[in-house]
Amino acid sequence: MKIGLLFVLICNLCFGQKNQEIRFYRNINDKTKSVKSITVLDARKNSDLGFVTFKKDNYSFSFENGSLKDQFERWFKADKAITRDRELILYVEKFRFFSESLNKGDLEKVELKLTVFEKKFGEYYYLNRLNDVMLLDPNKTENTPRGFSKYIDDILADFLKESYEITRGGMKVTDVELPNYENILQSDLELFKNSDVKNGIYKDYKTFFNQEPVSGYELVKNSKGEVTKAKSNTDKISANDLYAFVENGIAYKPTIAGNLEIQKDEKGFFILTNRLSLFPQQTNDIYVMFGMFGLVGGVVGGVVTAIHQNNKHNKAMKDEKYQVYLDALTGKYIFPE
């Protein structure tokens, strides 16, 4: 009996589930000296933070301060000696960790969807959004569950500090409309009102979704018929510096993988591609393999040769095409799981 209990205990230790607390280490003080408070509205359908598989163990996650709301609100501490009047709302829709199973291990990811509003006179003015499925980056922190917590800390700190600097515009919803803010805000954009696109070039996402092309430019193509730049009488712009361009009524997104057609469905606007094609340096062999095997420090040097032999996985990723949506509220890519 004792031997049996010992065996079960050993199995639980070796292959059981462990917990990792999420802690925020970075300072998120508001340098603009204008933000009075950050209030969290947790709109997640499931409060479970998920888990990742790491070295045969499943690691679940929990917040150091108990709940997501307490974790964020305690993180922000305004200087009471300074008069501040901005009340920010952090609207959280997704926050979970998970692992993607690969042939030789697991790739750890985190899905985040957080939106910052400024509340004024009972209305919510849109400021900023983080909406993505991200690979947990071992190049920025130690590749352990504790390291994942530090990585998230960096991502969120940068996101909040960026939000402080944004001045509220005209995009707003009421308290009742908040759960449907995305559809409401997008419906005010010209591209969602009328799917016909205007020919021309667009230097940023706002002009594209509002359909305000820059006038006076013509597209220049290379010998293969590919658009490489736009030029006016006094200026030249590389296609890579454009957010989008439209030719003959068809919109294209310049990327490192070429000029990809922007298509539309009931969810929004997307390009047909994959993460590896868009960010080859971010998802190269070494990046993926580090994530799969948890390799850090001196171990890395001894496996670089073996890592570069993992071209089959990269080829599969590059051949696989899926819908990568363009976030109309930030201009950034929204990757599926």
ABEGO torsion letter per residue (X at the ends): XAAAAAAAAAAAAAABBBBBBBBBABBABBAAGABABBBBBBABABABAEBBBBGGBBBBBBBAAGBAAAAAAAABBBBAABBBABBBBBBBABBBBBBBBBAAEBBBBBBBBBBBBBBBGGBBBBABBBBBBBBBBAAABBBBAAAAAAAAAAAAAAAAAAAAABBBBABBBBAAAAAAAAAAAAAABAAAABABBBBEBBABAAAAAAGBBBBGBBBBBBAAGBBABBBBAABBBBAAABABBBBGGBBBBBBAAEBBBBBBBAAEBBBBBBAAAABAAAABAAAAAAAAAGBBEAAAAAAAAAAAAAAAAAAAAAABBBBBBBBAAAGBBBBBX
